[in-house]
């Protein structure tokens, strides 16, 4: 499995360059013949299923004692957090895409990798009863948790669908805004994700994405670490490659803004995934040397 993840990372860079020359990525092939996309998805799905069940594998986020304080540190206000059910905050974010989206009443919003519904509930409060928020996640446990959160809190303008962000269970030209929070980096087929985003957006629709990207290439040890992939670091690509992938989908006026060092792995983390990543770094290295938070904007 370690080798296949490394193959996958090389493939993503290769297609970032090819796509911007007009070539389209193959719909069902994401890397070398050895790359097993389903196995990669299985690893990520199982890890985030455990997170939904409250087990100690924090993945892309933090194992800090206070999820609310973590959310504040990455851009959520006290007022915003009041409208989000506490059970929906699993501290798996790396920014606040709802603030970037400038949501309006009546809009249809799609959240990629919606987890327990954290950003969906905030978006639902912005678009009102005339609008709608659709959350898509490939982890059954997350979908169950999100639906339970919606029911318990009486939020009716949200819908959670089980599905993959590379094959969205959403109709063509049907949503005004696509947002995502620290999820697309986990995909082994980023070009496919953004082609799907383009497909489901209405003409004039926009994206508001918070994610992580690389300042420089990861060391081979990190690239080959399965735990680094689950922790959002192993699947991350260079900032310029990220921009090229988004542009290649057909989206226009693409803007990628660096929002500071990534907080995805705390140096003092107790999370076994985070610890495994830090253990493969050289003594002189820090993840802050490699990984940054980014905001991504664009229009159809």
PyMOL commands that set and color helices and strands:
alter all, ss='L'
color gray80, all
select helices_A, chain A and resi 2-19+37-52+67-73+78-82+86-88+97-101+118-127+140-152+184-186+190-200+220-223+226-230+239-248+272-279+287-289
alter helices_A, ss='H'
color red, helices_A
select strands_A, chain A and resi 108-112+132-137+158-162+175-181+201-214+252-261+291-299
alter strands_A, ss='S'
color yellow, strands_A
deselect
rebuild
show_as cartoon
